[in-house]
Amino acid sequence: MSALVVPLLLGTVACGAGSGGGEERAGGAEKASGAPQREEGRAAVLKAMELTGEDIGPRREIRVLDNGLAAGYGKSDSAADPARCRPLDLMVSYSSSPEPKAFHPYAVVEKGTTYDKPKGDELVVGLAAHDEAGAKKVMAGLRDAVAKCGKGFESAEGTYGEVRDWPAQGIGDEAVAYVLQGGTHGEFAAARFTVVRSGSTVITFRATDLEAPSELTGPDLKLVDAQVEKAEKVAKEKAEKVAKEKAE
């Protein structure tokens, strides 16, 4: 099965105790340094940005991604050729350069879907914390790669034969959307990515039709809007809280 599809299918059904398992383990002696505390704080903010059952409607549910699988997200390297296409290769596993300071993935699926009996569409959402300059650099790199990599690129997983720009306007502070098409490990796959910057948070949306994974599908725009709005709300509340604490 294609590398474009496998992480999505596995992610919906491999449910662990929590998608932030690796993020939430920091404790004891580790808390003596400032960096783990800051990472823990960023992870908590991203977790608070996650949509809930009230946001997604009665026919869908949130699926926690398996901790082992999620641990690879946001941390991948790329040796894609040509090098200008590496931002696209990195984003297949929700990673980027610069690497996010914290990362939180989850999936939205139709109720009742399983690995053996997939049902409807799946939307995997990746929430990545950066500083604002880093977030802007991620978006610029993706935009440049989409513009220059239309004929595709070679990656460690195989060949992506085509990259197509997709309209994405009026979402967040800026947005990039595109379609990757290619044959990896002898199979054809297509995936549509929508990547949005909201302040210093980069949000990646990738939708897959679980019943026909090779067919191209896009994210539910109501879910995209709800996620961006919630990210903005949580970030604003966090900023206000920090400002209040500094003033006291």
C-alpha angles and dihedrals in degrees: 000000000000122000087234091063108030098073090051097049094045093044095060098054106030097086118184132181089276140340090237095055093123092042096050099048095082107115146116113034092002090068089063089081125066097228097066090046091053091047090049090051093050091048091052091052091051091049089052088054092059115112118248135212090271090058099049104043135241100291095057137061139195115250120200112225118239109266094231092051095043091051089070093052117096093015108073129126126219135213094175118159122252093038093219087071096058095100088063093047091049092050091059084077093033092255130130146177112277091042115234118262089223133003135198123182130184139158136232114210140164113271114264098026117140136174091258094042109032115191131196125319130338124207117199113197123197118195113196127186119214136151109265095257090052092049091051090049091053091053094046091051092051093046091050093046093050090051095048104034103059091128091056134238145244120256136175088265097051139273127332102199100191141023118194129190116233127199114261114163134152095021118127118316091317137344141197124197128183145154125238117202125182152122115256123178088356096305131106120233138168128198133180118211127196113189120188132186118211107178105301095343121095114202121195122197122191122176126198131184099228092198093053107020094177091058116092118242135168133223121270101261091213089061091046091052092045092051094048092047092050092048090052092048095049093045091051092049090049092050091049091050092051091048091050092049091051091050093053 
